[in-house]
């Protein structure tokens, strides 16, 4: 049966889908609860989704460089349980999306993963070139990711993996776009080691949890469907980044899936990793 849109759309809370219980066309808090605060100046409220992983990787990379001021507390905000709609979280991020960062030292709240990466890069003068040309190229790819990933996540991922019904048009539409984006990356990485040149940057940190995970078979079980093995340069880049010890640690934080030995629900000190399987150096 062909769907005919109504004259005025009305929210149907029983529309189905994996996230139907938390999706709504309204903003604001649904219950009162303050956020916990730990001992470090940086307080992260997140979950180990690709967007959350960007920030925990960034923090672990900063610590690996010796920036002790990047020590952080990472608190679990399980989005399936609707914790992003608490009054405390909404106060930090009125958009009710993870991740959200509070810098208690400066009194700054930062939301949106790309904004958090940029804030931390500027705060610690790391993973962002200072020369105009190189900086502009890094920003090009950082913003490319944040314009492209919604097509991979909310587009392809939703209709391929999470929608209660599978429709050929929507899956074809977003599969085509996901593959076009992979081709953009593959052509770029044919000529350079990292996205913005030959230096690892916040552009790579932002992109690897999405497209790196995709080509490594870690996202939506879609590697074969999208024939990701054909993107040789993206695969080479992803393998190199995923081998970084700091990246491995960052992927563990606030993680809700996978083996218990590779999950750290909350992170408050570097020693928290000692009980897990992956390297701490």
VENVENZI-V86522 format. One line per field, one symbol per residue. ss: DSSP state (@ for helix, = for strand, . for the rest). phi: phi as a letter, one per 20 degrees, with the letter a starting at -180 (. if undefined). A space follows every 10 residues. Layout:
ss=???
phi=???
This chain:
ss=.......... .......... .......... =......... .=====...@ @@@@@@@@@@ @@@@...@@@ .=====..@@ @.@@@=@@@@ @@.......= ===....=== =.@@@@@@@@ @@@@...... .@@@@@@@@@ @@@@@@@@@@ @@@@@@@@@@ @@.....@@@ @@@@@@@@@@ @@@@@@@@@. ...=..=... .@@@@@@@@@ @@@@@..... .......@@@ .@@@@@@@@@ @@..@@@@@@ @@=......@ @@.=..=..@ @@@@@..... .
phi=.ffdfffcfc fdfdfnnfdf fdebecdnfd beafffceee fedddabfeg fffgfffgff fffffneffe gbdddfdfff emffdfffff fecfelceec cdeffdmddc cmgfffgfff fffdlbmbge fgfffffffg fffgffeegg ffefeggffe ddffcecgff fffefgffff fffgffffff dbfcfdqdcf bfffffeffe fffffemdcm ldgfgelfff effffgffff ffefgfffff fffledcnff fcccgcccbg ffffedeefd c
